[in-house]
């Protein structure tokens, strides 16, 4: 048996083809029993069967293997559950006959409280606390519910039967085909599923309401939620129906199941999970309340629904071969969700907002401790950490870059191809356009559609997608894209003018300012719109940078260019390749900025400069705050606190962000107005004075005035938290509390996060502490690490505790402290995040040193603070 231990993958001498699973959960004792009969094809000579199992008790006497030809039943001579490797090893006395057989196993388990495997979630019904049973199997937790080959390439069909209390709703991937009631219990049987991976199997059991609709081709779509909240599911239902129609056309492949259920779960670690035919969500990502949800909540619901439904094709129908190719699932689903949102809500300018996705990818990938899009995974404990901005945001960004380079038509399916005005292009580009035109007629089925059809009900690797795109476009896609997916990082393109010619040079960009040795094949777009597509940064020489600053002031550049120029300059400043003075001078060019996406990034950058200045030059902090207030005040005055009839979705988003920023900057008028509106809200929760879009701003403003000697605002917010049953309201409050400058209150907030009043899934929202509270948060993390580690276990949420609390520091002393504390506490599932967080502290420390040594900074900051805008 030793040969099977410590291996990253299961041996391949037996292949599962079909599972017949029966589960009986007890929602009172929070335990479950079950049995599974697996049709297995034995393809090699072996006395062993090795599959995955974890946190289960195996009934050894129930285990048998029956050959389908001889009907001879074999019982194993040894049954060993290897917890360290999460495998179940069955040893038989004789070599198993090749061909099909049935492996039968009985087992028991616990409905855990870790939000993975088969777990329990709590809710209230008619004032009584109840449990529901929920599954969350991605990436590798189906093994905690039933023994299985828990790898994405081991696809099979699934026949599921549930024994549950008769009054409960019991859902699975497929529609119910039979339901037998026997007293207070019922047995529910479901249609057999199509071929799929174990991580997509799903079961949910509890009390639910639902709303229902159908697509034009008869697919039944439902949104399930807690009893009494059905109306909050209508927006997501509408988005889902339209999105299924859109994807059917875009991918030229219909949705492959007879129904689609989406369900809101009160305790849910991720944002959502794309289980085939039964998509599970956090309540905040599925439910929308007209009275109490903000514009940001509405957009969140739309994009998450679109993301999860994209997975029904990219991930479920065509599945990555191994977790190395996770980005094929997540990068594509992210990119396609924006495509869907843009189609459904063009007024949201969602592709401009996509720049935020790109920026998040760039910020993580600027670390030496980043990882390639295609990352080697050698242990299941490493998988959770790659559900990050590289797999999602960099993945989506390079796809968008490739789509822009190849052209949308080549990327999708066969349509009428219109030749661009070739007189505008160079000879090489004319030739490429001509080749595209010819190829579009040469290939009757193009790119994405042909890829999906070819690998439907199967598995694919990254190179399979490149081959399909290469065939559809006639371009060397594999060669182009390998430099973006197989190596980490990205380039900075240095641009200068020499003798009226542009000279371009690339080098690897690292936020530390250190040199890198990466090289990329870079599709460059000149002139306006260059920031639409590229996953790289641009460094302009001094003369070009000055001209661009003037062009921004004169409103001569597109919003995407204004966004990109600002973000690149900030990144270069952090890497000590530009001065803080030059960055602040550039920011002053944005005093007339009105576009949401640009201003949102300006606000984010101002927060980061404020934090680093507090360490580097605290005597300048008040001047910087005054400068930032001057930058944002004009937009705040134009927007006002109250929404206007017919105003845009983007104005609603901006209002909340800009008043939150002014509150954090200590702007007195904002703090006073927020306090007045908050007190009106306390008196009447339906007051029009505090609509959802500005509540976060008001809550943050209230916390700026809270102290140990004046706790009234804090106590009032806790009262609102306790009285609301809307998850979005609770997370708004949690994300505001620790912004308090009083460290005693910050500690109280952090302890509140660990109380039973805060669901485990939501604690991470409260980790955004004020500058003053950083040291308090670090001590709290150390004091409570054993509890945190036990409660959040090996899931990805635990990494948020580390990144949120460690990353904001900016001293080498703190690096040593962090390394010393975690030297005996590091586990595989936090190792990458810990290294990245420590690197961010080192980058901040270098930046602090650079700012301290920057000449004439004080004069520049004071001049900007006093300047009239």
DRENBAZA-574786 format. One record per residue (C-alpha): residue in three letters; y, x, z. Coordinates in steps of 0.25 Angstrom, whole numbers, plus 2048, in hexadecimal, padded with zeros to 3 digits. Example, Ala and Ser with C-alpha at 12.3 -4.5 7.8 and 13.67 -1.06 7.14 Angstrom:
2
Ala7EE83181FSer7FC83781D
# end
This chain:
869
Unk800800800Unk80980C802Unk80C80D7F3Unk8148007F3Unk81D8037FFUnk82B8087FCUnk82C8047EEUnk8387FE7E7Unk8307F47DFUnk8237ED7DFUnk8177F27D8Unk8147EB7CBUnk8057E97CBUnk8077DA7CEUnk8117D17C8Unk8157C37CDUnk8157B87C3Unk8177AB7CCUnk81A7A87DAUnk81579B7E1Unk81D79B7EEUnk81D7917FAUnk827792805Unk82878A812Unk83578D819Unk837788828Unk846786829Unk845785838Unk83D79183CUnk843798830Unk83579D82BUnk82D79B81EUnk81F79B81AUnk81B79D80BUnk8107A0801Unk8117A67F3Unk8077A77E8Unk80B7B17DEUnk8057B27D0Unk8037C17CEUnk7FF7C97C2Unk7F87D67C6Unk7FA7E07BBUnk7F57ED7C1Unk7E97F27C9Unk7EC7F07D8Unk7E77EC7E5Unk7F57E97EAUnk7FF7DE7E8Unk80D7E27EDUnk8197D87EEUnk8257D67F6Unk8267CF803Unk8307D180FUnk8327CA81CUnk8267C181AUnk8197BF822Unk80D7C0819Unk8017B781CUnk7F77C2818Unk7EB7B8817Unk7F37B080DUnk7F47BB803Unk7EA7BB7F7Unk7EA7BF7E8Unk7E27B67DFUnk7DF7BB7D1Unk7E17AF7C7Unk7D57B27BEUnk7CA7B57C9Unk7D17AC7D4Unk7CC7B67DDUnk7D57B77EAUnk7D87C57F0Unk7DD7C77FEUnk7E57D4801Unk7DE7DD80AUnk7EC7E280FUnk7FA7DA810Unk8067E3813Unk8147DF814Unk81D7EC813Unk82A7E7819Unk8317F4815Unk82F7F2806Unk82E7E3807Unk8217E3800Unk8137DB802Unk8077E47FEUnk7FA7DD7FCUnk7EE7E67FBUnk7E17E07F5Unk7D37E67F7Unk7D17E77E8Unk7D97E97DBUnk7DF7DC7D7Unk7DB7D67CAUnk7E67D77BFUnk7EC7CA7BAUnk7F27BE7C1Unk7EF7BA7CFUnk7F57B37DAUnk7FB7BA7E7Unk7FC7B07F3Unk8047B37FFUnk8087AB80CUnk8147AF814Unk81E7AC81EUnk82D7B0820Unk83A7AD828Unk8467A6822Unk84F7B2825Unk85E7B2828Unk8617BE81FUnk8657B6812Unk8597BC80AUnk84B7B8807Unk8487AA80CUnk8527A8816Unk85979D81FUnk86879881DUnk86E78F827Unk877783825Unk87B77682DUnk877768829Unk87D75D831Unk88176683CUnk87376D83DUnk87077B83AUnk86577C82FUnk85E787827Unk85B788819Unk851791812Unk85779A807Unk8527A57FEUnk8597B27F9Unk8507BB7F2Unk8597C57EAUnk8577D07EAUnk84A7D27F1Unk8477C77FBUnk83E7BD7F5Unk8337C67FCUnk8397C0809Unk8357B2805Unk8277B47FEUnk81F7C17F9Unk8237C47EBUnk8267CF7E1Unk8347CF7E5Unk83A7D77D9Unk8427D17CDUnk8397D67C2Unk82D7CE7C9Unk8307C17C3Unk8277B57C5Unk8287A67C6Unk82979E7D3Unk8237917D8Unk82978E7E5Unk8257837EFUnk82D7807FCUnk828779809Unk835774810Unk83B769819Unk83B75C811Unk84A75A813Unk84F76780DUnk85376B7FFUnk8497767FAUnk84E77E7EEUnk8487897E5Unk84A78F7D7Unk8437847D0Unk8447747D0Unk83B76D7DAUnk82E7677D3Unk8277617DFUnk82B75D7EDUnk8217587F7Unk826752805Unk81D753811Unk82374E81DUnk82F756821Unk82B761817Unk82B762808Unk82476B7FEUnk82D76E7F2Unk8287757E5Unk83077B7DAUnk82E77D7CBUnk82978B7C8Unk8357957C5Unk83679D7B8Unk8337AC7B9Unk83D7B27C3Unk83F7BD7CDUnk83C7BB7DCUnk84A7BD7E0Unk84E7B07D9Unk8447A77E1Unk84C79E7EAUnk84A7937F4Unk85478B7FCUnk850780807Unk85A77880FUnk86376C80FUnk86D76B803Unk8767637FBUnk8787657ECUnk8807627DFUnk87A7617D2Unk87D7627C3Unk8767667B6Unk87876F7AAUnk87976979CUnk86A76E79AUnk8657677A7Unk8657727B1Unk86676C7BFUnk8717737C7Unk8737717D6Unk87B7777E1Unk8757767EFUnk87D7777FCUnk87D77380AUnk87D76480CUnk88C75F80BUnk89176A802Unk88C7657F5Unk89A7637EFUnk89C7727F1Unk8917757E7Unk89876E7DBUnk8A07797D6Unk8957837D6Unk88C7787CFUnk8967767C4Unk8977857C2Unk8887877C2Unk88677C7B7Unk8907827AEUnk88C7907B0Unk87D78D7ACUnk88278679FUnk88B79379DUnk88079D79FUnk876795797Unk87F79778BUnk8837A578EUnk8757AB790Unk86F7A2786Unk86479F790Unk863792798Unk8627927A7Unk8537937A9Unk8507897B5Unk85177A7B6Unk85A77A7C2Unk8657837C9Unk8687817D7Unk8737887DFUnk8737877EEUnk87D78C7F9Unk877793804Unk87E795812Unk8787A2815Unk8777AB808Unk8797BA807Unk87E7BC7F9Unk8887B37F1Unk87D7AC7E9Unk86E7AE7E4Unk86A7AB7D6Unk85C7A67D9Unk85679F7CDUnk85A7907CDUnk85E7917DBUnk86B7997DDUnk86F79B7ECUnk87D79E7F0Unk8867A07FCUnk88E7937FFUnk89B79B7FBUnk89579E7EDUnk8917907EAUnk8997857F1Unk8A77827EEUnk8B07787F6Unk8BC7737EFUnk8C47727FCUnk8BF77F803Unk8BB7897F8Unk8C57937F2Unk8C77967E3Unk8BF7A37E6Unk8B479B7ECUnk8B37937DFUnk8B379F7D6Unk8A87A67DFUnk89F7997DEUnk8A17997CEUnk89E7A87CCUnk8927A87D6Unk88C79C7D0Unk88E7A27C2Unk8887B07C7Unk87C7A97CDUnk8797A17C0Unk87B7AD7B7Unk86F7B37BFUnk8667A77BAUnk8667AF7ADUnk86A7BD7B1Unk8607C07BDUnk8577B47BDUnk8537B27AFUnk8547C07ACUnk8527C97B8Unk8557D87BBUnk8497E07BBUnk84C7E77C8Unk8587E77D2Unk85E7F47CAUnk8627E97C0Unk8687E07CAUnk8767E17C2Unk86F7D97B7Unk86F7CD7C0Unk87C7CF7C8Unk8857D67BEUnk8827CB7B3Unk8837C07BCUnk8907C47C1Unk8957C67B3Unk8907B97AEUnk8957B17BAUnk8A37B57B5Unk8A07B17A7Unk89C7A37ADUnk8A87A27B6Unk8B17A67ABUnk8AB79B7A2Unk8AC7907ADUnk8B97947B3Unk8C279C7A9Unk8CE79A7B1Unk8C97A37BCUnk8CA7AF7B3Unk8BD7B47B8Unk8BB7C07AFUnk8C87C57B4Unk8C37C37C2Unk8B67CB7BEUnk8BE7D77BFUnk8BC7D67CEUnk8AD7D77CCUnk8AF7E37C3Unk8B87EA7CEUnk8AE7E77D9Unk8A47EE7D1Unk8AD7FA7CEUnk8B07FC7DDUnk8A27FD7E1Unk89E8057D5Unk8A980F7D8Unk8A18147E3Unk8978207E2Unk88E8177EAUnk88E80C7E0Unk88180A7D7Unk87E8087C9Unk87D7FA7C4Unk86E7FD7C1Unk86A8027CFUnk85D8077D3Unk8577FE7DEUnk84B8057E6Unk84A7FC7F2Unk84D7ED7F4Unk8567F17FFUnk8607F77F5Unk8617EA7ECUnk86B7E27F5Unk8757ED7F4Unk8767ED7E4Unk87B7DE7E4Unk8887E47E4Unk8957E67DBUnk88D7EF7D2Unk8827E67CEUnk88C7DA7CEUnk89A7DE7CAUnk8987EB7C3Unk88C7E57BCUnk8947D97B7Unk8A07E27B3Unk8987EB7AAUnk8917DF7A4Unk89F7D97A1Unk8A37E779CUnk8977E7792Unk89A7D978EUnk8A87DD78AUnk8A37E9783Unk8987E177BUnk8A07D4779Unk89C7C7780Unk8947C2774Unk88B7CE774Unk8897CC783Unk8857BD782Unk87E7B6777Unk8807B3768Unk88D7AD764Unk8977AE758Unk89C7BC759Unk8AB7BE755Unk8AF7CC750Unk8BB7D1758Unk8C77D5750Unk8C27E374CUnk8D07E8748Unk8D37EA757Unk8C77F3759Unk8C3802756Unk8B980574CUnk8AE806756Unk8B17F975DUnk8B27F274FUnk8A47F874DUnk89F7F375AUnk8A57E5758Unk89E7E474BUnk8917E8751Unk8927DD75BUnk8957D3751Unk8897D7749Unk8807D8755Unk8847CA75AUnk87E7C474DUnk8727CE74DUnk86D7C975BUnk86B7BA75CUnk86A7BB76BUnk8737C4772Unk8737CD77EUnk8737C578BUnk86C7B9786Unk8617C177FUnk8607C978CUnk85E7BD794Unk8547B778AUnk84C7C4789Unk84B7C6798Unk84A7B879DUnk8407B67A8Unk83E7C57A9Unk8457D27AEUnk84F7DB7A8Unk8567E87AAUnk8647ED7A7Unk8607F379AUnk85A7E6795Unk8687E0795Unk86E7EC78EUnk8647EB783Unk8677DC781Unk8767DF781Unk8747EB778Unk86C7E376EUnk8767D876EUnk8827E176CUnk87E7ED764Unk8857F676FUnk87E801777Unk87E7F8784Unk87480078CUnk87B80D78AUnk88880778DUnk88480079AUnk87A80A7A0Unk8868127A4Unk88B8067ACUnk87E8017B2Unk87680E7B5Unk8818167BCUnk88A8127C7Unk8998127C6Unk8A38117BBUnk8AE8197B4Unk8BD81A7B5Unk8C381B7A7Unk8CF8247A8Unk8DA82079DUnk8E6829799Unk8EF82978DUnk8EF836785Unk8F7837778Unk8F7828776Unk8E8827778Unk8E0822783Unk8D682C78AUnk8CB826792Unk8C282E79BUnk8B78287A5Unk8B282D7B2Unk8AA8277BDUnk8B381F7C7Unk8B08207D6Unk8B881A7E0Unk8B78277E9Unk8BE82E7DEUnk8B28387DCUnk8AE83C7CEUnk8A28357C8Unk8998397BCUnk89682B7B6Unk8998287A7Unk89981B7A1Unk89A815793Unk8A780D795Unk8AB80178CUnk8BB80278CUnk8C47F7789Unk8D37FB786Unk8DF7F3788Unk8E07E6790Unk8D47E0796Unk8CD7EE799Unk8CA7E97A7Unk8C27DD7A2Unk8B57E57A0Unk8B47F47A4Unk8AC7F87B1Unk8B58057B2Unk8C28097B8Unk8CE80E7B0Unk8D78197B4Unk8E481A7ACUnk8ED8267ACUnk8FA8257B3Unk9028217A7Unk8F98167A3Unk8F88117B1Unk9078107B2Unk9078087A5Unk8FC7FF7AAUnk9047FC7B7Unk9107F87AFUnk9077EF7A6Unk9027E87B2Unk9107E67B7Unk9147E07A9Unk9087D77A9Unk9037DE79CUnk8F47E07A0Unk8E97D67A2Unk8E47D27B0Unk8D77D97AEUnk8DF7E67ABUnk8E87E47B6Unk8DC7E27BFUnk8D57EE7BAUnk8E17F87BAUnk8E37F47C9Unk8D57F57CDUnk8D28037C6Unk8DF8097CCUnk8DA8047DAUnk8CD80A7D8Unk8D38177D3Unk8DC8187DFUnk8D08167E8Unk8C98217E1Unk8D682A7E3Unk8D882B7D4Unk8E58237D5Unk8EF8237E1Unk8F28177EAUnk9008177E6Unk8FD8157D7Unk8F380A7DBUnk8FE8037E3Unk9088057D8Unk8FF7FE7CEUnk8FC7F37D8Unk90B7F07D8Unk90A7ED7C9Unk9027E17CDUnk90E7DA7D5Unk90E7CF7CAUnk8FF7CD7C9Unk8FB7BF7C9Unk8EC7BF7C4Unk8E27BC7CEUnk8D77C77CBUnk8E27D27CBUnk8E97CE7D7Unk8DC7CC7DEUnk8D87DB7DBUnk8E67DF7DFUnk8E47D87EDUnk8D67DF7EFUnk8DC7ED7EBUnk8E87EB7F5Unk8DE7E8800Unk8D77F57FDUnk8E37FD7FDUnk8E87F780AUnk8DB7FB811Unk8DB80980CUnk8EA80B80FUnk8E780681DUnk8DF81381FUnk8E781C816Unk8F5819818Unk8F680E823Unk906810823Unk90780A815Unk8FE7FE818Unk90A7F481AUnk9117F980EUnk9047F7806Unk9037E980BUnk9117E6808Unk90E7EB7F9Unk9027E37F8Unk9097D67FDUnk9147D87F3Unk9097D97E8Unk9027CC7ECUnk90E7C47F1Unk9137BF7E3Unk9067B97E0Unk9047B37EDUnk9127AC7ECUnk90E7A77DEUnk9017A27E2Unk90579C7F0Unk8FC7977FBUnk8FA78A7F4Unk8F27877E7Unk8F97817DCUnk8F47767D3Unk8EC77B7C7Unk8ED78A7CCUnk8E27937C7Unk8D57977CEUnk8DA7A67CEUnk8E77A27D5Unk8DF79B7E0Unk8D67A87E1Unk8E37B17E2Unk8EA7A87ECUnk8DF7AB7F6Unk8DE7BA7F3Unk8ED7BD7F3Unk8F07B6800Unk8E47BC807Unk8EA7CA802Unk8F87C6808Unk8F27C2815Unk8EA7CF816Unk8F77D7813Unk8FE7D081FUnk9087C8816Unk90F7C0821Unk9127B4818Unk9047B3814Unk8FF7B4822Unk9087A9827Unk90679F81CUnk8F77A281DUnk8F779F82CUnk8FF79282AUnk8F578D81FUnk8E9791828Unk8EE789834Unk8F077D82BUnk8E177F826Unk8DD77F835Unk8E3772837Unk8DE76C82AUnk8D2772822Unk8D676A816Unk8E576F816Unk8EA773808Unk8F177E80EUnk8E578780FUnk8DC785803Unk8D078E801Unk8D67987F7Unk8E079D802Unk8D779B80FUnk8D27A980FUnk8E07AE80EUnk8E47A581AUnk8D87AA822Unk8DB7B981FUnk8EA7B6823Unk8E67AF830Unk8DD7BB834Unk8E87C5832Unk8EF7BF83EUnk8E37BE847Unk8E27C8852Unk8DA7C985FUnk8E67C2866Unk8E87B785CUnk8DB7B2857Unk8DF7A4853Unk8DE7A7844Unk8D07AD845Unk8CB7A284EUnk8D0797844Unk8C979E839Unk8BC79E840Unk8BE78F843Unk8BF78D834Unk8B3795831Unk8AB78D83BUnk8AF780836Unk8AD782827Unk8A0780820Unk8A5786813Unk89F794811Unk8AB798809Unk8B5795814Unk8AC79D81EUnk8AC7A9815Unk8BB7A8813Unk8BD7A9822Unk8B37B4824Unk8BA7BD81AUnk8C77BB821Unk8C47BD82FUnk8C27CC830Unk8D07CF828Unk8D67CE836Unk8DD7DB83AUnk8D97D9849Unk8CD7E284BUnk8C87D9856Unk8C87CD84EUnk8C17D5842Unk8B67D884CUnk8B57CA851Unk8B47C5842Unk8A97CF83FUnk8A17CB84BUnk8A37BC846Unk89C7C0839Unk88F7C3841Unk88F7B6848Unk8877AA845Unk8937A3840Unk8937AC833Unk8887AB829Unk8827B8826Unk8867B7817Unk8957B681BUnk8977C1825Unk89B7CB81BUnk8A77C2817Unk8AD7C6824Unk8AC7D5822Unk8B97D781BUnk8C17DD827Unk8CF7E1828Unk8D47EF827Unk8D67EF836Unk8C77EA839Unk8C07F5831Unk8BC7FD83DUnk8B87F1845Unk8AF7EC83AUnk8A87FA839Unk8A57FA848Unk8A07EC847Unk8977EF83BUnk8917FB843Unk8907F2850Unk8897E7849Unk8817EE83EUnk8737EB844Unk8767DC844Unk87D7DD836Unk8717E4831Unk8677DB837Unk86F7CE833Unk8727D2824Unk8667DA822Unk8637E0814Unk86C7D680CUnk8787DA805Unk8817D480FUnk87F7DF819Unk8867E980FUnk8937E180FUnk8947E481EUnk8947F381BUnk89D7F380EUnk8A77E9814Unk8A97F1821Unk8A680081DUnk8AD80080FUnk8BC7FE814Unk8BC80B81CUnk8C3817817Unk8BF82381FUnk8B582E81FUnk8B382C82EUnk8AE81E82BUnk8A5823820Unk89E82C82BUnk89E820835Unk89781782BUnk88D821826Unk889825834Unk888816838Unk87F81282DUnk87781F82CUnk86C819834Unk86E80A830Unk86E80B820Unk864802819Unk86180280AUnk8687F5809Unk8767FA80EUnk875809809Unk87D8077FCUnk8887FE802Unk88980880EUnk88B814804Unk89580C7FCUnk89D808808Unk89D81680DUnk8A281B7FFUnk8AD810800Unk8B281680DUnk8B2824807Unk8BA81F7FBUnk8C4818805Unk8C582580DUnk8C882E801Unk8D28237FCUnk8D982380AUnk8DB832809Unk8E18317FBUnk8EB8277FFUnk8EF82F80BUnk8F283B802Unk8F98327F8Unk9088377F6Unk91382D7F5Unk90A8217F9Unk91381C804Unk91F81C7FCUnk9188147F1Unk91280A7FAUnk91F807801Unk9268067F3Unk91C7FC7EFUnk91C7F47FCUnk92C7F27FBUnk92C7F07ECUnk9307E27E7Unk9257DB7DE
# end
